[in-house]
C-alpha cells in the first residue's frame, strides 16, 4: 500500500479509535497517538502495510495525525 492510500485510512481509524478511549479528542497527545500506533502494530493491522521509504512508520503516522489536527504537537 502506498502512503497516500494509507493516510486517509489511518486518520479514519484514529477517529474511530479515539472515541473508544477515555481521551478528550481535543487534547490528544503524542503519547496517545503512540498507544494507537502500538495497538495497530500489535494487531498486525494492514493499515501499517505501507512503504515507509526509509522513515520510521511511527513518525509517519504521528506526522499525519499532527498535520490533520488530531494530535497536538
Residue frames as a rotation matrix with the C-alpha (Angstrom) as fourth column:
UNK 1
0.586 0.811 0.000 0.00
0.811 -0.586 0.000 0.00
0.000 0.000 -1.000 0.00
UNK 2
-0.260 -0.647 0.716 1.24
0.579 -0.698 -0.421 3.48
0.773 0.306 0.556 -0.77
UNK 3
-0.813 -0.118 -0.570 1.49
0.557 -0.438 -0.705 6.12
-0.167 -0.891 0.422 1.93
UNK 4
-0.865 0.498 -0.065 -1.04
-0.497 -0.832 0.247 8.32
0.069 0.246 0.967 0.17
UNK 5
-0.161 0.819 -0.551 -3.51
-0.210 0.517 0.830 5.44
0.964 0.249 0.089 0.26
UNK 6
-0.288 -0.037 -0.957 -2.79
0.769 0.586 -0.255 4.58
0.570 -0.810 -0.140 3.88
UNK 7
-0.967 -0.231 0.105 -3.05
0.131 -0.808 -0.574 8.11
0.218 -0.541 0.812 5.26
UNK 8
-0.386 0.873 0.298 -6.84
-0.760 -0.484 0.433 8.61
0.522 -0.059 0.851 5.00
UNK 9
0.307 0.476 -0.824 -7.43
0.034 0.860 0.509 5.09
0.951 -0.184 0.248 6.29
UNK 10
-0.500 -0.568 -0.654 -5.19
0.718 0.151 -0.680 5.70
0.485 -0.809 0.333 9.31
UNK 11
-0.924 0.191 0.331 -6.92
-0.293 -0.911 -0.291 9.02
0.246 -0.366 0.897 10.02
UNK 12
0.013 0.988 -0.154 -10.33
-0.632 0.128 0.764 7.36
0.774 0.088 0.626 9.79
UNK 13
0.190 -0.012 -0.982 -9.19
0.482 0.872 0.083 4.58
0.855 -0.489 0.172 12.13
UNK 14
-0.859 -0.495 -0.134 -7.82
0.386 -0.453 -0.803 7.17
0.336 -0.741 0.581 14.57
UNK 15
-0.607 0.692 0.392 -11.19
-0.667 -0.711 0.222 8.94
0.433 -0.127 0.893 14.59
UNK 16
0.385 0.728 -0.567 -12.91
-0.263 0.675 0.689 5.65
0.885 -0.117 0.452 15.36
UNK 17
-0.080 -0.544 -0.835 -10.32
0.653 0.605 -0.456 4.59
0.753 -0.582 0.307 17.94
UNK 18
-0.880 -0.344 0.326 -10.25
0.030 -0.727 -0.686 7.86
0.473 -0.594 0.651 19.86
UNK 19
-0.097 0.938 0.334 -13.99
-0.743 -0.292 0.602 7.55
0.662 -0.189 0.725 20.52
UNK 20
0.610 0.298 -0.734 -13.35
0.113 0.884 0.453 4.27
0.785 -0.359 0.506 22.35
UNK 21
-0.301 -0.847 -0.437 -10.72
0.711 0.106 -0.695 5.79
0.635 -0.521 0.571 24.64
UNK 22
0.586 0.464 -0.664 -11.02
0.799 -0.468 0.378 7.87
-0.135 -0.752 -0.645 27.81
UNK 23
-0.575 -0.806 -0.141 -9.23
0.698 -0.574 0.429 10.69
-0.426 0.149 0.892 25.98
UNK 24
0.432 0.630 -0.645 -10.59
0.124 -0.750 -0.649 14.09
-0.893 0.201 -0.403 25.05
UNK 25
0.444 -0.256 0.859 -10.06
0.883 0.285 -0.372 14.23
-0.149 0.924 0.353 21.27
UNK 26
0.902 -0.054 0.427 -9.26
0.079 -0.954 -0.289 17.93
0.423 0.295 -0.857 21.58
UNK 27
0.560 -0.714 0.419 -6.28
-0.820 -0.408 0.401 17.24
-0.116 -0.569 -0.814 23.84
UNK 28
0.964 -0.226 0.143 -4.90
0.242 0.964 -0.107 14.02
-0.114 0.138 0.984 22.37
UNK 29
0.513 -0.852 -0.105 -1.14
-0.658 -0.469 0.589 13.85
-0.551 -0.233 -0.801 22.80
UNK 30
-0.028 -0.658 -0.752 1.82
-0.895 0.352 -0.275 12.17
0.445 0.666 -0.599 21.17
UNK 31
-0.815 -0.259 0.517 1.62
-0.518 0.725 -0.453 9.55
-0.258 -0.638 -0.726 23.89
UNK 32
0.099 0.940 0.327 -1.99
-0.375 0.339 -0.863 8.80
-0.922 -0.037 0.386 22.93
UNK 33
0.636 0.122 -0.762 -1.05
-0.771 0.056 -0.635 8.51
-0.035 0.991 0.129 19.28
UNK 34
-0.482 -0.846 -0.227 1.81
-0.821 0.527 -0.221 6.17
0.307 0.080 -0.948 20.18
UNK 35
-0.540 0.399 0.741 -0.64
-0.352 0.693 -0.629 3.95
-0.765 -0.600 -0.234 22.05
UNK 36
0.573 0.774 -0.269 -2.83
-0.514 0.083 -0.854 3.94
-0.639 0.628 0.445 18.94
UNK 37
0.247 -0.581 -0.775 0.14
-0.912 0.131 -0.388 3.03
0.327 0.803 -0.498 16.76
UNK 38
-0.747 -0.584 0.319 1.23
-0.663 0.691 -0.288 0.23
-0.052 -0.426 -0.903 19.10
UNK 39
-0.111 0.794 0.598 -2.27
-0.317 0.542 -0.779 -1.22
-0.942 -0.276 0.191 19.11
UNK 40
0.721 0.310 -0.619 -2.30
-0.665 0.059 -0.745 -1.24
-0.194 0.949 0.248 15.31
UNK 41
-0.143 -0.894 -0.424 1.12
-0.897 0.298 -0.327 -2.83
0.419 0.334 -0.844 15.29
UNK 42
-0.696 -0.099 0.711 0.19
-0.552 0.707 -0.442 -5.46
-0.459 -0.700 -0.547 17.86
UNK 43
0.273 0.898 0.346 -2.94
-0.248 0.413 -0.876 -6.34
-0.930 0.153 0.335 15.89
UNK 44
-0.630 -0.609 0.482 -0.81
0.367 0.313 0.876 -6.57
-0.684 0.729 0.026 12.74
UNK 45
0.371 0.855 -0.362 -3.16
0.128 -0.434 -0.892 -4.14
-0.920 0.285 -0.271 11.09
UNK 46
0.100 -0.284 0.953 -2.95
0.977 0.212 -0.039 -4.00
-0.191 0.935 0.299 7.32
UNK 47
0.961 0.263 0.091 -3.15
0.273 -0.952 -0.137 -0.22
0.050 0.157 -0.986 7.72
UNK 48
0.550 -0.825 -0.130 0.54
-0.439 -0.418 0.795 -0.29
-0.711 -0.380 -0.592 8.57
UNK 49
0.255 -0.424 0.869 1.45
0.624 0.759 0.188 -2.17
-0.739 0.494 0.458 5.39
UNK 50
1.000 0.022 0.016 2.61
0.027 -0.681 -0.732 0.96
-0.005 0.732 -0.681 3.61
UNK 51
0.326 -0.939 0.110 6.13
0.831 0.229 -0.506 1.59
0.450 0.256 0.855 2.39
UNK 52
0.711 -0.018 -0.703 7.96
0.534 -0.637 0.556 3.88
-0.459 -0.770 -0.443 4.81
UNK 53
0.747 -0.459 0.481 10.61
0.319 -0.387 -0.865 4.93
0.583 0.800 -0.143 2.26
UNK 54
-0.208 -0.972 -0.107 13.42
0.491 -0.009 -0.871 4.83
0.846 -0.234 0.479 4.80
UNK 55
-0.424 0.131 0.896 11.46
-0.646 -0.738 -0.198 6.53
0.635 -0.662 0.397 7.56
UNK 56
-0.991 0.133 -0.005 10.07
0.086 0.609 -0.788 5.16
-0.102 -0.782 -0.615 10.79
UNK 57
-0.458 0.883 0.098 6.40
0.516 0.175 0.839 4.22
0.724 0.435 -0.536 10.41
UNK 58
0.060 0.460 -0.886 5.58
0.982 -0.187 -0.030 5.63
-0.180 -0.868 -0.463 13.84
UNK 59
-0.597 -0.359 -0.717 6.99
0.301 -0.929 0.214 9.02
-0.743 -0.089 0.663 12.84
UNK 60
-0.941 0.302 0.155 5.00
0.094 -0.207 0.974 8.96
0.326 0.930 0.167 9.62
UNK 61
-0.129 0.952 -0.276 1.72
0.781 0.269 0.564 8.13
0.611 -0.143 -0.778 11.36
UNK 62
-0.043 0.048 -0.998 2.38
0.859 -0.509 -0.061 10.69
-0.511 -0.860 -0.019 14.09
UNK 63
-0.887 -0.350 -0.301 3.12
0.144 -0.830 0.539 13.34
-0.438 0.435 0.787 11.47
UNK 64
-0.668 0.715 0.205 -0.14
0.330 0.038 0.943 12.61
0.667 0.698 -0.261 9.70
UNK 65
0.122 0.758 -0.640 -2.10
0.953 0.091 0.290 12.91
0.278 -0.645 -0.711 12.93
UNK 66
-0.323 -0.314 -0.893 -0.41
0.607 -0.792 0.060 16.20
-0.726 -0.523 0.447 13.80
UNK 67
-0.989 -0.132 -0.058 -0.91
0.037 -0.622 0.782 17.70
-0.140 0.772 0.621 10.34
UNK 68
-0.467 0.884 0.026 -4.56
0.378 0.173 0.910 16.66
0.799 0.435 -0.414 10.33
UNK 69
-0.402 0.257 0.879 -5.08
-0.636 -0.769 -0.066 18.34
0.659 -0.585 0.472 13.70
UNK 70
0.522 0.619 -0.587 -5.88
-0.053 0.710 0.702 15.12
0.852 -0.335 0.403 15.53
UNK 71
0.501 -0.484 -0.718 -2.92
0.862 0.352 0.364 15.33
0.076 -0.801 0.594 17.92
UNK 72
0.971 -0.240 -0.022 -1.17
-0.233 -0.958 0.167 18.30
-0.061 -0.157 -0.986 19.46
UNK 73
0.530 -0.841 -0.109 2.49
0.182 0.239 -0.954 18.65
0.828 0.486 0.280 18.65
